[in-house]
Amino acid sequence: MIGYWLAVPILAVVLVTAAVCDLRWGRVYNWLTYPAILIGLAFGLAEGAAGGRPWDGLTDHLLGFGFAFGLLFVAYLLGGMGGGDVKLMAAVGAFLGWPATLHAVFYSFLVGAAIGLILMIWRGRTRLLVRRLWMALCILPLPAANLDIAAPEGTIRVPFGLAVCLGTLWYEAEQIMGKSFWDAMASLVSA
């Protein structure tokens, strides 16, 4: 349990640093993600060793790493995000292990969608996006579909490093509180 209380602040520093880099320079750097992956896997090994089964802890964290990397790598191949975002989410998986990574990925995508929606409305691109989405849905079933027609250059870029930061910290805050964010808000309102 001590390892958890040591891992969470380290992960938080990695996430905030990645979010700042993504917002400022539009990149999540390898000098941040590669060591974070190794540290996360080392925490998994230590967590397992504390329970008397070091390989079980490492396996759990490797599963989290593999799931996060695999899922976001597919999005990367489709042109939906950058390689740094993939490695950042993989680092989150290495830190959290399985199945916590599943929750962090879900919250990260939820935050990413919210950021995208806010940016779309802020920049007055709602109508254009709806038209492109409809076009993508219409051509997707076609055998030789070219999605570049539906999403050409100049589309809104969502800083997914920020989404991973906020989504993962949201999940971790719920774990520390022992209840969901919505339950915590409801108890504050009703008090």
C-alpha positions as CSV (number, residue, x, y, z in Angstrom):
1,M,0.0,0.0,0.0
2,I,2.9,2.3,0.6
3,G,3.9,1.8,-3.0
4,Y,0.6,3.1,-4.1
5,W,1.0,6.3,-2.1
6,L,4.4,6.7,-3.6
7,A,3.4,5.9,-7.2
8,V,0.4,8.2,-7.4
9,P,2.4,11.5,-6.8
10,I,5.0,10.4,-9.3
11,L,2.3,9.6,-11.9
12,A,0.7,12.9,-11.1
13,V,4.0,14.8,-11.8
14,V,4.4,12.9,-15.1
15,L,0.8,13.6,-16.1
16,V,1.0,17.3,-15.3
17,T,4.3,17.7,-17.1
18,A,2.9,15.9,-20.1
19,A,-0.1,18.2,-20.1
20,V,2.0,21.3,-19.9
21,C,4.3,20.1,-22.8
22,D,1.3,19.2,-24.9
23,L,-0.4,22.6,-24.4
24,R,2.8,24.6,-24.8
25,W,4.6,22.7,-27.6
26,G,2.0,20.3,-28.9
27,R,4.1,17.3,-28.0
28,V,4.5,14.7,-25.3
29,Y,8.2,13.9,-25.1
30,N,10.0,10.5,-25.0
31,W,12.3,11.8,-22.2
32,L,9.1,11.8,-20.0
33,T,7.2,8.7,-21.2
34,Y,10.0,6.1,-21.5
35,P,11.2,6.5,-17.9
36,A,7.6,6.7,-16.7
37,I,6.9,3.3,-18.3
38,L,9.9,1.7,-16.6
39,I,9.1,3.2,-13.2
40,G,5.5,2.1,-13.5
41,L,6.6,-1.5,-14.3
42,A,9.1,-1.4,-11.4
43,F,6.2,-0.4,-9.1
44,G,4.3,-3.4,-10.4
45,L,7.2,-5.7,-9.6
46,A,7.6,-4.2,-6.2
47,E,3.8,-4.4,-5.5
48,G,3.9,-8.1,-6.4
49,A,7.0,-8.7,-4.3
50,A,5.3,-7.1,-1.3
51,G,2.6,-9.7,-1.7
52,G,5.1,-12.5,-2.1
53,R,4.4,-12.9,-5.9
54,P,6.6,-10.4,-7.8
55,W,5.7,-11.8,-11.3
56,D,1.9,-11.4,-10.6
57,G,2.4,-7.7,-9.9
58,L,4.5,-7.2,-13.0
59,T,2.1,-9.2,-15.1
60,D,-0.8,-7.0,-13.9
61,H,1.1,-3.8,-14.8
62,L,2.2,-5.3,-18.1
63,L,-1.4,-6.0,-19.0
64,G,-2.3,-2.4,-18.2
65,F,0.6,-1.2,-20.3
66,G,-0.3,-3.5,-23.2
67,F,-4.0,-2.6,-23.2
68,A,-3.4,1.2,-23.1
69,F,-0.7,1.0,-25.7
70,G,-2.6,-1.3,-28.0
71,L,-5.8,0.7,-27.9
72,L,-4.2,4.0,-28.5
73,F,-1.8,2.6,-31.1
74,V,-4.8,1.8,-33.3
75,A,-6.0,5.4,-32.9
76,Y,-2.5,6.5,-33.8
77,L,-2.5,4.4,-37.0
78,L,-5.9,5.9,-38.0
79,G,-4.4,9.4,-37.6
80,G,-6.4,10.2,-34.5
81,M,-3.5,11.1,-32.2
82,G,0.2,11.5,-31.9
83,G,2.8,8.9,-30.8
84,G,3.5,10.8,-27.5
85,D,-0.1,10.4,-26.5
86,V,0.1,6.7,-27.1
87,K,3.2,6.4,-24.9
88,L,1.8,8.6,-22.2
89,M,-1.3,6.4,-21.9
90,A,1.0,3.3,-21.9
91,A,2.9,4.8,-19.0
92,V,-0.4,5.3,-17.2
93,G,-1.2,1.6,-17.8
94,A,2.3,0.7,-16.5
95,F,1.6,2.6,-13.3
96,L,-2.0,1.6,-12.7
97,G,-2.1,-2.0,-13.9
98,W,-5.1,-3.9,-15.0
99,P,-8.2,-3.2,-14.7
100,A,-7.6,0.3,-13.4
101,T,-6.1,1.2,-16.8
102,L,-9.5,0.5,-18.4
103,H,-11.1,3.2,-16.2
104,A,-8.3,5.7,-16.8
105,V,-8.6,5.2,-20.6
106,F,-12.4,5.7,-20.4
107,Y,-12.1,8.9,-18.4
108,S,-9.3,10.2,-20.6
109,F,-11.5,9.7,-23.7
110,L,-14.4,11.3,-22.0
111,V,-12.3,14.3,-21.1
112,G,-10.9,14.4,-24.6
113,A,-14.3,14.4,-26.1
114,A,-15.4,17.2,-23.8
115,I,-12.3,19.3,-24.7
116,G,-13.0,18.7,-28.4
117,L,-16.6,19.8,-28.0
118,I,-15.6,22.9,-26.1
119,L,-12.9,23.8,-28.8
120,M,-15.4,23.1,-31.6
121,I,-18.0,25.4,-30.1
122,W,-15.4,28.1,-29.1
123,R,-14.0,28.2,-32.6
124,G,-17.5,28.2,-34.2
125,R,-16.8,25.0,-36.1
126,T,-19.9,23.0,-35.0
127,R,-21.7,23.1,-38.4
128,L,-18.5,22.1,-40.2
129,L,-17.8,19.2,-37.9
130,V,-21.4,17.8,-38.1
131,R,-21.1,17.9,-41.9
132,R,-17.8,16.1,-41.8
133,L,-19.1,13.5,-39.4
134,W,-22.1,12.8,-41.6
135,M,-19.8,12.5,-44.6
136,A,-17.5,10.1,-42.7
137,L,-20.5,8.0,-41.7
138,C,-21.8,7.9,-45.2
139,I,-18.5,6.8,-46.8
140,L,-17.3,4.5,-44.0
141,P,-19.1,1.4,-45.3
142,L,-17.7,1.8,-48.8
143,P,-14.9,-0.6,-49.6
144,A,-12.4,2.0,-50.7
145,A,-13.4,4.7,-48.2
146,N,-11.1,7.7,-48.0
147,L,-11.6,9.2,-44.6
148,D,-9.2,12.1,-45.5
149,I,-12.2,13.6,-47.4
150,A,-14.2,13.7,-44.2
151,A,-11.4,14.9,-42.0
152,P,-9.1,17.1,-44.1
153,E,-6.2,19.2,-42.8
154,G,-7.1,22.1,-40.5
155,T,-9.3,20.0,-38.2
156,I,-9.4,20.8,-34.5
157,R,-6.5,19.3,-32.6
158,V,-7.4,18.1,-29.1
159,P,-4.4,18.2,-26.7
160,F,-4.9,14.6,-25.7
161,G,-2.0,14.8,-23.2
162,L,-4.2,17.2,-21.2
163,A,-7.1,14.7,-21.5
164,V,-5.0,11.8,-20.2
165,C,-3.8,14.0,-17.3
166,L,-7.3,15.1,-16.3
167,G,-9.0,11.7,-17.0
168,T,-6.4,9.7,-15.0
169,L,-6.3,12.2,-12.1
170,W,-10.1,12.1,-12.1
171,Y,-10.0,8.3,-11.8
172,E,-7.4,8.4,-9.1
173,A,-9.3,11.0,-7.1
174,E,-12.3,8.7,-7.1
175,Q,-10.2,5.9,-5.9
176,I,-8.8,8.0,-3.0
177,M,-12.3,9.3,-2.1
178,G,-13.8,5.8,-2.3
179,K,-16.7,7.1,-4.4
180,S,-17.4,8.5,-7.7
181,F,-17.0,12.2,-8.5
182,W,-20.8,12.5,-9.0
183,D,-21.6,10.9,-5.7
184,A,-19.1,13.3,-4.0
185,M,-20.8,16.3,-5.7
186,A,-24.3,15.1,-4.7
187,S,-23.2,14.7,-1.1
188,L,-21.8,18.3,-1.1
189,V,-25.0,19.7,-2.6
190,S,-27.3,17.8,-0.2
191,A,-25.3,18.7,2.9
